[in-house]
Amino acid sequence: MKNRDKNCRVVRRKGRIYVINKVNPRFKARQG
């Protein structure tokens, strides 16, 4: 997860890691 945006939130759900950014949705990423 190399997103360095202030508005990014890292959420863990069922062992997966999600990056959610409401200001800039293209920062969305998924790992796991």
Secondary structure by P-SEA (a helix, b strand, c coil): cccccccbbbbbcccbbbbbbccccccccccc
